[in-house]
Amino acid sequence: MTQTIQDQLSAHADLAWLIAAFALVALMFPGLALYYGGMMGVKNTLNMMMMVLSTLAITAVLYVVIGYGLVSGPTLHGIIGNPAHLIGLGDFQHDDGSGGYQGAWFNAFFILFAAITVAIVASGAAGRMKFSAWLVFATLWLLLDYFPVAHWVFNGDGWLFKNVGIHDYAGGTAVHMNSGVAALALALVLGKRKDRAERPHSIPLVMLGGGILWFGWFGFNGGCAYGASFLTQYVVQNTLLAGCAGMLGFCVVERVKEGHFTTLGLVTGIVSGLVGITPSADTMSPLGALGVGVVAGAVVALTLGIKNRLKIDDTLDAFAVHGLGGIAGTVCVVLFASSAAPAGLKGILFGGSPDIVWRELVGIAVTCSFSFLMTFGIAKVLDKVMGLRVDEETELAGLDLVLHAETAYDLHPVGGQGGLLGTGTGALATAGLAEQHAAAPEAAAGTSPGTALA
């Protein structure tokens, strides 16, 4: 077999894995929708799911028009990519004949990265933000926050990557810290929900969504190896280990603090471990990956109450899970990265250079401060211009029914059929319910998720 044929077969194998990785990451959107939706009260479930899924549509349009250039285009002083680079992505219509992945896959994969990042931010707006305002906010946040930070970290000429020398394997800064801190800033601008007693309406949905997220994370981290290689299998292994250890780390702390283990805590621990391994997957030994998971899970479990002390309603805990979990994973790179792992970095506990400390800390500080200030500014301006928050009557009645004329579960007799489910479950059937709630907001306000499902 000639070398040319071997190269073509290798390129085809790489592409096959990368297409599979893309599909795995795409599944993270319904996964996140279920994960977040299950944690909401029953009257705001669909609104949250729509917030998550709508980000994919917004991001895809922006990326084709201008986003690819801003993130991956030739750098303008390391700050942002050239927005005129490949507008419309017309160059991706031509096959270079290599048989491997090309610009089309690269663009599609990183559309998913951008979209899942802004979707996580929805945690800070849960149950009280106008859907139209969310669409505008998500658009501006991508343009002014995500695209610049992604350029700094993911572009070889971005200043955090090239000048500072930060190590971030798959998005601990641009994805997780960025989104977690942004959720905190957005929650601060919006203020607390009127109905703080609203509880997660379906832990099984949270479990299902968390499981799908874990499934997708193998593509998220594995796809960043850009081929079917030893690095791919190595980071997939570490992704599994960190998720398992995160589960244990969170549950142990929860048992000590609260006196019991919970299903919600178990799933939160899994996600925390996965967040922690995202920046560090190629730097850790297998024991190190377990350590990252334990540290991230424990840190998140110990800090979940911060939002209450700060009196900020980050409803679904994106700041703790993604913000602090991402920071924990990055600090683990500093402490116990293994020189035998594919990245070849050595943590300071193993005699590594102190240089790694300031490089990673600069990445953390810059990402978090920029994200908070930019998100806070965007939200404040939009609040002045169009108003971010729904009125109190709508909030108490529930965003599903009032904004979307739908309910997640058809719990009322509809259409005169006398049955619990009735015969109409679409927008026309629920429109009548919206009128009833508008006419009797007091009754709607008095309906808790528990009584609605009884």
VMD Tcl script that draws the C-alpha trace (Angstrom):
set ca {
  {0.00 0.00 0.00}
  {1.47 3.34 -1.03}
  {1.93 6.19 1.39}
  {-0.66 8.24 -0.49}
  {-3.35 5.60 0.00}
  {-2.43 5.24 3.66}
  {-2.72 8.99 4.13}
  {-6.14 9.02 2.44}
  {-7.42 6.18 4.61}
  {-6.14 7.96 7.72}
  {-7.83 11.18 6.63}
  {-11.12 9.31 6.05}
  {-10.88 7.71 9.50}
  {-10.27 11.11 11.08}
  {-13.26 12.57 9.28}
  {-15.53 9.68 10.29}
  {-14.73 10.25 13.95}
  {-15.10 14.02 13.68}
  {-18.54 13.73 12.07}
  {-19.52 11.40 14.92}
  {-18.12 13.90 17.46}
  {-20.15 16.66 15.83}
  {-23.32 14.57 16.21}
  {-22.53 13.91 19.87}
  {-22.09 17.61 20.60}
  {-25.31 18.43 18.72}
  {-27.15 16.14 21.17}
  {-26.03 18.39 24.01}
  {-28.71 20.92 23.04}
  {-31.73 18.72 23.77}
  {-29.69 17.42 26.71}
  {-29.23 20.89 28.17}
  {-32.88 21.72 27.43}
  {-34.02 18.69 29.43}
  {-31.46 19.31 32.19}
  {-32.47 22.94 32.64}
  {-36.15 22.32 31.88}
  {-36.45 19.65 34.56}
  {-34.96 22.02 37.14}
  {-37.60 24.64 36.38}
  {-41.08 24.76 37.86}
  {-43.77 23.29 35.67}
  {-45.05 26.70 34.49}
  {-41.70 27.77 32.97}
  {-40.37 24.52 31.55}
  {-41.00 25.15 27.85}
  {-39.76 28.71 28.02}
  {-36.41 27.50 29.33}
  {-36.19 24.80 26.69}
  {-36.91 27.37 23.99}
  {-34.23 29.69 25.36}
  {-31.68 26.88 25.10}
  {-32.61 25.67 21.62}
  {-33.08 29.15 20.10}
  {-29.41 29.93 20.67}
  {-28.42 27.37 18.05}
  {-30.42 29.15 15.35}
  {-29.05 32.58 16.29}
  {-25.47 31.32 16.42}
  {-25.64 29.51 13.07}
  {-26.80 32.66 11.26}
  {-24.22 34.88 12.95}
  {-21.38 32.44 12.32}
  {-22.05 32.23 8.59}
  {-22.40 35.99 8.20}
  {-19.58 37.25 10.43}
  {-18.72 34.95 13.33}
  {-16.24 32.70 11.54}
  {-14.10 35.67 10.63}
  {-14.29 37.18 14.12}
  {-13.16 33.94 15.78}
  {-10.96 32.15 13.24}
  {-10.01 34.87 10.79}
  {-6.65 36.67 10.56}
  {-6.11 38.46 13.84}
  {-6.32 42.20 14.35}
  {-3.63 42.75 17.01}
  {-4.61 39.53 18.79}
  {-7.92 41.03 19.95}
  {-10.44 39.97 17.29}
  {-10.48 38.28 13.90}
  {-11.05 40.08 10.64}
  {-14.86 40.31 10.27}
  {-14.53 40.44 6.46}
  {-12.77 37.07 6.36}
  {-14.85 34.45 4.51}
  {-18.17 36.28 4.84}
  {-20.84 33.79 3.76}
  {-18.28 30.95 3.81}
  {-18.31 30.60 0.04}
  {-14.83 29.08 0.03}
  {-16.16 26.06 1.90}
  {-17.98 24.91 -1.24}
  {-14.77 23.54 -2.74}
  {-13.23 20.15 -1.91}
  {-9.47 20.28 -1.40}
  {-9.20 16.59 -2.26}
  {-7.55 15.58 1.01}
  {-10.35 13.26 2.11}
  {-10.12 14.67 5.63}
  {-11.94 17.36 7.53}
  {-12.07 20.80 5.97}
  {-13.48 24.23 6.72}
  {-17.11 23.11 6.57}
  {-16.69 20.67 9.48}
  {-14.58 23.13 11.47}
  {-17.22 25.83 11.08}
  {-20.12 23.52 11.99}
  {-18.33 22.16 15.05}
  {-17.53 25.57 16.46}
  {-21.04 26.84 15.80}
  {-22.08 24.25 18.38}
  {-19.42 25.47 20.84}
  {-20.62 29.06 20.57}
  {-24.30 28.13 20.82}
  {-23.94 25.91 23.88}
  {-21.99 28.67 25.62}
  {-24.74 31.26 25.32}
  {-27.37 28.60 26.11}
  {-25.72 28.04 29.51}
  {-26.15 31.76 30.25}
  {-29.94 31.24 30.25}
  {-29.56 30.03 33.84}
  {-29.37 33.64 34.98}
  {-32.62 34.60 33.24}
  {-34.81 31.65 34.15}
  {-38.50 32.33 34.71}
  {-38.50 36.12 34.33}
  {-36.99 37.35 31.03}
  {-38.95 38.28 27.91}
  {-38.27 35.76 25.16}
  {-37.86 38.54 22.59}
  {-35.34 40.24 24.88}
  {-33.47 36.95 25.24}
  {-33.10 36.65 21.46}
  {-31.64 40.15 21.22}
  {-29.41 39.61 24.26}
  {-28.05 36.32 22.89}
  {-27.21 37.98 19.57}
  {-25.34 40.88 21.16}
  {-23.61 38.63 23.70}
  {-22.21 36.42 20.97}
  {-20.93 39.40 19.00}
  {-19.48 41.39 21.89}
  {-18.46 38.71 24.38}
  {-18.13 35.18 23.06}
  {-16.52 35.87 19.68}
  {-13.72 38.04 21.14}
  {-12.95 35.62 23.99}
  {-13.02 32.63 21.63}
  {-10.57 34.45 19.36}
  {-8.20 35.09 22.29}
  {-8.21 31.43 23.31}
  {-8.92 29.28 20.22}
  {-7.16 31.27 17.49}
  {-3.43 30.59 17.28}
  {-2.79 34.33 17.05}
  {-5.20 35.29 19.84}
  {-3.42 37.19 22.60}
  {-4.26 34.85 25.47}
  {-3.00 31.87 23.48}
  {-0.01 33.44 21.73}
  {1.20 36.13 24.11}
  {0.15 34.81 27.51}
  {0.51 31.14 26.65}
  {-2.63 29.93 28.41}
  {-3.42 26.23 28.19}
  {-7.13 25.54 27.71}
  {-7.77 22.23 26.01}
  {-11.44 22.58 25.04}
  {-12.96 25.72 26.52}
  {-12.61 26.09 30.27}
  {-12.24 29.84 29.74}
  {-14.17 30.74 26.57}
  {-17.06 28.34 27.23}
  {-17.44 27.59 30.94}
  {-16.01 30.52 32.91}
  {-17.40 32.89 30.31}
  {-20.94 31.52 30.46}
  {-20.98 31.00 34.23}
  {-19.88 34.54 35.03}
  {-22.22 35.93 32.36}
  {-25.18 34.12 33.97}
  {-24.27 35.75 37.28}
  {-24.11 39.22 35.71}
  {-27.41 38.75 33.85}
  {-29.12 37.54 37.03}
  {-27.83 40.61 38.87}
  {-29.38 42.96 36.29}
  {-32.69 41.08 36.15}
  {-33.13 40.76 39.90}
  {-34.69 37.88 41.81}
  {-37.78 35.93 40.75}
  {-41.07 36.76 42.43}
  {-41.72 33.07 43.12}
  {-38.50 31.88 44.73}
  {-40.32 28.85 46.15}
  {-40.61 27.30 42.68}
  {-38.95 23.87 42.80}
  {-37.55 21.50 40.12}
  {-40.62 19.83 38.68}
  {-38.97 16.69 37.25}
  {-35.75 15.21 38.60}
  {-36.00 12.33 36.07}
  {-35.79 14.92 33.26}
  {-32.73 16.42 34.93}
  {-31.16 12.95 35.12}
  {-31.96 12.24 31.47}
  {-30.63 15.61 30.35}
  {-27.47 15.22 32.42}
  {-26.86 11.79 30.93}
  {-27.23 13.15 27.39}
  {-24.82 15.98 28.25}
  {-22.25 13.43 29.46}
  {-22.74 11.46 26.26}
  {-22.20 14.60 24.21}
  {-19.13 15.61 26.23}
  {-17.18 12.70 24.75}
  {-17.63 14.39 21.38}
  {-16.96 17.84 22.84}
  {-13.55 16.88 24.24}
  {-12.83 14.09 21.79}
  {-13.57 16.28 18.79}
  {-10.98 18.82 19.91}
  {-8.27 16.24 19.12}
  {-9.12 16.93 15.43}
  {-8.80 13.31 14.39}
  {-8.92 9.66 15.40}
  {-5.69 9.44 17.37}
  {-4.13 8.50 20.68}
  {-5.04 11.96 21.99}
  {-8.69 11.28 21.15}
  {-8.92 8.10 23.16}
  {-6.90 9.65 25.98}
  {-9.19 12.65 26.49}
  {-12.30 10.48 26.14}
  {-10.95 8.28 28.95}
  {-10.27 11.31 31.14}
  {-13.71 12.72 30.40}
  {-15.28 9.52 31.68}
  {-13.10 9.46 34.79}
  {-13.70 13.09 35.72}
  {-17.46 12.77 35.37}
  {-17.48 9.73 37.67}
  {-15.21 11.40 40.22}
  {-17.22 14.62 40.09}
  {-20.30 12.64 41.04}
  {-18.53 11.22 44.08}
  {-16.92 14.51 45.11}
  {-20.21 16.37 45.08}
  {-22.16 13.62 46.83}
  {-19.66 13.27 49.68}
  {-19.76 17.00 50.40}
  {-23.55 17.00 50.13}
  {-23.80 14.11 52.58}
  {-21.58 15.91 55.09}
  {-23.36 19.27 54.70}
  {-26.97 18.18 54.27}
  {-27.06 14.71 55.78}
  {-28.21 12.90 52.65}
  {-27.41 12.07 49.04}
  {-29.72 13.45 46.34}
  {-30.29 12.60 42.70}
  {-30.04 16.26 41.76}
  {-26.71 16.47 43.56}
  {-25.46 13.36 41.80}
  {-26.19 14.80 38.36}
  {-24.79 18.20 39.32}
  {-21.60 16.47 40.42}
  {-21.27 14.71 37.07}
  {-21.60 17.97 35.15}
  {-19.17 19.70 37.53}
  {-16.53 17.04 36.90}
  {-17.04 17.33 33.15}
  {-16.65 21.10 33.32}
  {-13.43 20.69 35.31}
  {-11.85 18.28 32.83}
  {-12.67 20.45 29.79}
  {-9.59 22.69 30.10}
  {-7.38 19.93 31.48}
  {-8.24 16.70 29.63}
  {-4.91 16.47 27.77}
  {-2.77 17.39 30.80}
  {-3.87 14.83 33.39}
  {-2.87 11.29 34.19}
  {-5.83 8.98 34.83}
  {-5.37 9.56 38.58}
  {-5.15 13.28 37.86}
  {-8.45 13.14 35.94}
  {-10.06 11.55 38.99}
  {-8.56 14.32 41.10}
  {-9.95 17.00 38.79}
  {-13.42 15.47 39.06}
  {-13.30 15.25 42.84}
  {-12.00 18.82 43.20}
  {-14.54 20.29 40.77}
  {-17.45 18.37 42.29}
  {-16.47 19.34 45.83}
  {-15.86 23.00 44.93}
  {-19.27 23.29 43.31}
  {-21.00 21.56 46.22}
  {-19.30 23.88 48.70}
  {-20.11 27.06 46.76}
  {-23.71 26.55 45.66}
  {-24.90 28.75 48.51}
  {-22.86 31.78 47.39}
  {-25.70 33.09 45.25}
  {-27.99 33.22 48.29}
  {-25.44 35.12 50.35}
  {-24.94 37.54 47.48}
  {-28.73 37.70 47.00}
  {-28.36 36.98 43.29}
  {-30.86 34.61 41.66}
  {-28.72 32.50 39.32}
  {-31.59 30.07 39.17}
  {-29.89 27.01 37.70}
  {-26.44 27.55 39.23}
  {-24.44 28.19 36.07}
  {-22.00 30.37 38.00}
  {-21.14 27.65 40.51}
  {-21.15 24.71 38.08}
  {-19.59 26.31 35.00}
  {-17.85 29.40 36.36}
  {-16.28 27.98 39.50}
  {-16.06 24.46 38.04}
  {-14.11 25.83 35.07}
  {-11.81 27.76 37.39}
  {-11.23 24.62 39.49}
  {-10.28 22.61 36.40}
  {-7.85 25.29 35.25}
  {-6.23 25.52 38.70}
  {-5.78 21.74 38.58}
  {-3.64 22.20 35.45}
  {-1.42 24.51 37.48}
  {-1.19 22.10 40.40}
  {-0.89 18.57 39.06}
  {-0.62 18.43 35.28}
  {1.41 15.38 34.30}
  {4.36 15.74 31.93}
  {3.65 12.20 30.70}
  {0.19 13.21 29.44}
  {-0.17 14.28 25.79}
  {0.11 18.03 26.49}
  {3.46 17.53 28.22}
  {2.83 20.16 30.91}
  {4.13 19.69 34.44}
  {2.20 21.05 37.40}
  {4.00 22.87 40.20}
  {3.35 20.02 42.64}
  {5.47 17.83 40.34}
  {8.27 20.37 39.99}
  {6.86 22.34 37.06}
  {7.86 25.89 36.18}
  {6.17 28.69 38.15}
  {5.42 30.30 34.78}
  {2.36 28.09 34.47}
  {0.84 29.81 37.51}
  {0.69 33.34 36.15}
  {-0.31 32.22 32.65}
  {-3.38 30.34 33.85}
  {-4.30 32.94 36.45}
  {-4.18 35.71 33.84}
  {-6.50 33.63 31.66}
  {-8.95 33.18 34.54}
  {-8.87 36.83 35.62}
  {-9.19 38.28 32.12}
  {-11.99 35.95 31.03}
  {-14.06 36.39 34.18}
  {-13.69 40.16 34.44}
  {-14.35 40.76 30.75}
  {-17.37 38.45 30.77}
  {-18.91 40.08 33.83}
  {-18.41 43.67 32.68}
  {-19.50 43.03 29.09}
  {-22.58 41.02 30.06}
  {-23.60 43.52 32.71}
  {-23.25 46.36 30.20}
  {-25.23 44.58 27.47}
  {-28.02 43.68 29.89}
  {-28.21 47.20 31.37}
  {-28.43 48.85 27.94}
  {-31.08 46.42 26.71}
  {-33.06 46.88 29.91}
  {-33.15 50.64 29.28}
  {-33.97 50.27 25.58}
  {-36.55 47.46 25.49}
  {-36.96 46.12 29.01}
  {-35.66 42.66 29.88}
  {-38.17 41.44 32.40}
  {-41.78 40.34 32.01}
  {-44.40 42.01 34.18}
  {-45.25 40.55 37.57}
  {-48.60 39.12 36.46}
  {-46.97 37.21 33.60}
  {-44.17 35.96 35.83}
  {-46.55 34.60 38.45}
  {-48.85 33.00 35.89}
  {-45.91 31.35 34.12}
  {-44.04 32.18 30.93}
  {-45.07 28.99 29.13}
  {-48.73 29.87 29.09}
  {-48.59 33.64 28.72}
  {-45.66 34.06 26.31}
  {-45.94 30.85 24.32}
  {-49.59 29.75 24.70}
  {-48.42 26.26 25.63}
  {-47.94 24.12 28.70}
  {-45.41 21.36 29.21}
  {-48.12 19.06 30.57}
  {-51.81 19.24 29.63}
  {-53.28 19.18 33.12}
  {-56.62 20.85 32.45}
  {-59.81 19.68 30.70}
  {-59.79 21.22 27.22}
  {-62.41 21.28 24.48}
  {-65.36 20.08 26.57}
  {-64.35 16.42 26.43}
  {-64.41 15.98 30.20}
  {-61.10 14.11 30.38}
  {-57.98 15.31 32.15}
  {-56.00 15.59 28.93}
  {-58.86 16.56 26.64}
  {-58.32 16.51 22.88}
  {-56.48 19.74 22.10}
  {-52.86 20.15 23.11}
  {-51.60 22.78 20.66}
  {-51.47 26.57 20.69}
  {-55.18 26.97 19.87}
  {-56.19 24.76 22.78}
  {-53.92 26.52 25.27}
  {-54.88 30.00 24.07}
  {-58.10 29.69 26.04}
  {-56.11 28.80 29.14}
  {-53.97 31.90 28.70}
  {-57.14 34.00 28.69}
  {-58.31 32.29 31.86}
  {-55.00 33.01 33.60}
  {-55.02 36.61 32.43}
  {-58.50 36.99 33.88}
  {-57.56 35.39 37.18}
  {-53.89 36.07 37.95}
  {-54.44 35.48 41.64}
  {-55.46 31.91 41.01}
  {-52.48 31.37 38.72}
  {-50.12 32.86 41.26}
  {-51.38 30.47 43.89}
  {-50.62 27.36 41.86}
  {-47.31 25.79 42.86}
  {-45.53 23.12 40.77}
  {-46.42 20.56 43.41}
  {-50.14 21.26 43.38}
  {-50.22 21.54 39.60}
  {-48.90 18.02 39.26}
  {-50.98 16.54 42.07}
}
mol new
graphics top color blue
foreach p $ca { graphics top sphere $p radius 0.5 }
foreach p [lrange $ca 0 end-1] q [lrange $ca 1 end] { graphics top cylinder $p $q radius 0.2 }
display resetview
